[in-house]
């Protein structure tokens, strides 16, 4: 066999192996997406395309996360779905090198970067939850409440339910499912947020919009709440690698606007209620 022939055969083998790798990882990813904890199995989930992002398996640029050997206070990372909880977990793991946990078992998150998925003990830095109520709140010593304006968080969660972790819903999904989804979800957003504002332990409120606008200072305040110090060099590494694998890219799929004027009015009223409760909480804290 000539040298040129051997080169050709080697190239073919390499290409075949790479193609197999891509297909297997995407098949695994798509299978895992269908097993997402938050999507009821009775709901059809549209997977509009295959994401080759899974080719890059190692996504940790700053620190490789591990479980803490030191016992950490149980800390809730609580949010309404679609508020950036997974994104903040990514940022915290990059910053601290400590795994974050979850009350859920989302297989795709566990496989691709969040080995603490499903862990709810003192070996993880924070524990993701979308649950609420007295029994849920009393599990934790501290809580981080992630607030995103309901207009964007409801839309993000609708996209996740109908398009996967980083996909988007189709226009048909909006026309068929949006109104009942909105009516249920907007009330849930209000009740859940009000409930966690009654948390009696240490509470840190993290505004999603502020994290996007001023990430360095918001991350500093978040780490200060968690009583963790990192160097400026480490902080810059986090800043440069903020997005992570599961932050849904913005996509102007259509000019179709699912929000009616009545829906927008409800959102404004509910946001005002929450802001008033927060202002009252902080005024009470200052007095005490």
C-alpha positions in Angstrom: 0.0 0.0 0.0 1.4 3.3 -1.1 2.0 6.2 1.3 -0.6 8.3 -0.5 -3.2 5.6 -0.1 -2.5 5.3 3.6 -3.0 9.0 4.0 -6.3 8.8 2.2 -7.5 5.9 4.4 -6.4 7.7 7.5 -8.3 10.8 6.5 -11.4 8.8 5.8 -11.2 7.1 9.2 -10.7 10.4 11.0 -13.7 12.0 9.2 -15.9 8.9 10.0 -14.9 9.0 13.7 -15.6 12.8 13.9 -19.0 12.3 12.2 -19.9 9.4 14.5 -18.8 11.5 17.6 -21.1 14.4 16.5 -24.1 12.2 15.7 -23.8 10.2 19.0 -23.4 13.4 21.2 -26.3 15.1 19.5 -28.5 12.0 19.8 -27.6 11.8 23.4 -28.3 15.5 23.9 -31.7 15.4 22.2 -32.7 12.2 24.1 -31.7 13.9 27.3 -33.8 17.0 26.4 -36.9 14.9 26.1 -36.2 13.7 29.7 -36.1 17.3 31.1 -37.6 17.3 34.6 -39.7 20.4 34.0 -41.5 19.4 30.8 -44.5 17.1 31.4 -44.1 13.9 29.3 -47.6 14.5 27.9 -46.4 17.6 26.1 -45.0 17.4 22.6 -41.7 19.2 22.5 -40.4 20.6 19.2 -36.7 20.2 18.6 -36.3 22.4 15.6 -32.6 21.6 14.9 -29.5 19.8 16.0 -27.1 21.9 18.0 -23.5 21.1 17.2 -22.4 23.0 20.3 -22.2 19.7 22.1 -19.1 18.9 20.1 -17.1 21.0 22.6 -17.6 18.8 25.7 -15.4 20.7 28.1 -16.9 24.1 28.8 -15.1 25.1 32.0 -12.5 27.8 31.2 -11.8 29.1 34.7 -12.2 26.4 37.3 -13.3 22.8 37.0 -16.2 22.3 39.5 -16.0 19.8 42.3 -18.1 18.9 45.4 -17.1 20.8 48.5 -15.3 18.8 51.2 -16.3 21.5 53.7 -20.0 21.6 54.8 -21.7 24.6 53.2 -24.9 26.3 54.4 -27.9 25.1 52.4 -28.6 28.0 50.0 -31.6 28.1 47.7 -31.1 29.5 44.2 -34.7 30.2 43.5 -36.5 31.6 40.5 -39.5 31.4 38.3 -38.6 29.2 35.3 -37.1 31.2 32.5 -35.3 33.7 34.8 -31.7 32.6 34.2 -31.2 30.1 37.0 -29.0 27.7 35.0 -27.0 30.7 33.7 -26.3 31.9 37.2 -25.3 28.3 38.2 -22.8 28.4 35.4 -21.3 31.7 36.5 -21.1 30.5 40.1 -19.3 27.3 39.1 -16.8 29.3 37.0 -16.2 31.7 39.8 -15.9 29.3 42.7 -15.1 25.9 41.3 -17.8 24.4 43.5 -20.7 22.4 42.0 -24.2 23.7 42.2 -27.1 21.4 43.1 -30.8 21.2 42.2 -34.0 19.8 43.5 -34.5 18.4 40.0 -32.8 15.8 37.9 -32.4 17.2 34.4 -30.3 14.7 32.6 -28.9 17.0 29.9 -27.6 19.4 32.6 -26.1 16.6 34.6 -24.2 15.3 31.5 -23.1 18.7 30.1 -21.5 20.6 32.9 -23.7 20.3 36.1 -22.7 17.1 37.9 -24.4 18.4 41.0 -27.8 18.1 39.3 -30.1 16.3 41.7 -27.9 16.9 44.7 -29.5 18.8 47.7 -26.9 18.7 50.5 -24.1 20.8 52.0 -21.5 19.6 49.3 -23.0 22.1 46.8 -22.8 25.8 46.7 -26.4 26.6 46.0 -29.5 24.4 45.2 -31.7 25.3 42.2 -35.4 25.4 42.9 -38.6 26.7 41.3 -40.7 25.5 44.2 -42.3 27.6 46.9 -44.3 27.4 50.1 -43.4 27.2 53.8 -42.1 23.6 53.6 -39.8 24.5 50.8 -38.5 27.7 52.3 -37.7 26.2 55.7 -35.2 23.8 54.2 -32.7 26.6 53.6 -30.5 28.8 55.7 -29.9 31.3 52.9 -31.6 32.1 49.6 -30.8 33.9 46.4 -34.0 35.1 44.7 -33.4 35.6 41.0 -35.9 38.1 39.6 -36.4 38.7 35.9 -39.2 40.9 34.5 -42.2 38.5 33.9 -42.6 39.5 30.3 -39.2 38.0 29.4 -39.2 35.1 31.9 -42.7 33.8 30.8 -41.6 34.0 27.2 -38.3 32.2 27.9 -40.0 29.4 29.7 -42.6 29.0 26.9 -39.7 28.8 24.5 -38.0 26.1 26.7 -41.2 24.1 26.9 -41.7 24.1 23.2 -38.2 24.4 21.8 -35.9 22.9 24.3 -33.2 24.5 26.5 -31.7 26.7 23.8 -34.5 26.6 21.2 -37.5 28.6 20.3 -41.2 27.9 20.1 -43.0 28.1 16.7 -45.7 30.5 15.8 -48.2 27.6 15.9 -47.2 26.9 19.5 -48.1 30.5 20.4 -51.4 30.4 18.6 -52.4 27.1 20.2 -50.9 27.2 23.7 -50.0 30.8 24.7 -53.2 32.2 26.3 -53.8 29.3 28.8 -50.0 29.2 29.5 -50.0 32.9 30.2 -53.1 32.9 32.4 -51.6 30.1 34.6 -48.0 31.2 34.6 -48.4 34.9 35.3 -50.3 34.2 38.5 -47.7 31.6 39.5 -44.9 34.2 38.9 -46.6 36.5 41.3 -47.5 34.0 44.1 -44.0 32.3 44.0 -42.2 35.6 44.1 -44.3 36.9 47.0 -43.8 33.7 48.9 -40.0 33.8 48.7 -40.0 37.5 49.8 -41.3 36.1 53.1 -38.1 34.1 53.6 -36.9 34.7 57.1 -33.3 33.7 56.6 -30.6 35.7 54.7 -32.1 36.7 51.4 -30.2 38.2 48.4 -32.2 39.5 45.5 -30.5 39.2 42.1 -32.0 41.2 39.2 -31.4 39.4 35.9 -31.4 42.7 34.0 -28.8 44.2 36.3 -26.6 41.1 35.8 -26.7 41.6 32.1 -26.0 45.4 32.4 -23.3 45.3 35.1 -22.1 41.8 35.4 -18.9 42.4 37.3 -20.4 44.3 40.2 -23.5 42.1 40.4 -21.2 39.0 40.6 -19.1 40.6 43.3 -22.2 41.3 45.4 -23.4 37.8 44.8 -20.1 36.2 45.9 -20.0 38.6 48.9 -23.4 37.3 50.0 -22.0 33.8 49.7 -18.9 34.9 51.7 -16.6 33.9 48.9 -13.6 35.9 47.7 -11.9 35.6 44.3 -9.1 37.6 42.8 -9.6 40.2 40.1 -7.9 37.9 37.6 -10.4 35.1 38.5 -13.3 37.6 38.2 -12.2 38.6 34.7 -12.0 35.0 33.6 -15.6 34.6 34.8 -16.6 37.7 32.9 -15.0 36.5 29.7 -16.7 33.1 29.9 -20.1 34.1 31.2 -22.6 32.7 28.7 -22.1 29.0 29.2 -23.8 26.3 27.1 -27.4 26.7 28.1 -28.0 30.5 27.8 -30.6 30.7 25.0 -29.3 32.9 22.1 -31.6 35.8 21.2 -33.4 35.1 18.0 -35.9 37.4 16.2 -37.9 34.5 14.8 -40.9 36.6 13.9 -42.6 39.9 14.4 -45.4 38.0 16.1 -46.1 39.5 19.6 -47.9 37.1 21.9 -48.7 39.8 24.5 -52.0 41.5 24.2 -52.5 45.0 25.8 -54.5 43.4 28.6 -51.6 40.9 29.3 -49.1 43.8 29.4 -51.3 45.7 31.9 -51.4 42.6 34.2 -47.6 42.3 34.0 -47.1 46.0 35.0 -49.5 45.6 37.9 -47.8 42.5 39.2 -44.3 43.9 38.9 -45.4 47.0 40.8 -46.8 44.8 43.6 -43.4 42.9 43.8 -41.4 46.1 43.8 -43.5 47.6 46.6 -43.0 44.4 48.7 -39.2 44.6 48.1 -39.1 48.3 49.0 -41.0 47.6 52.2 -38.7 44.7 53.1 -35.6 46.8 52.8 -37.1 49.7 54.7 -37.9 47.4 57.5 -34.3 46.0 57.5 -32.9 49.5 57.7 -35.1 50.4 60.6 -34.0 47.2 62.4 
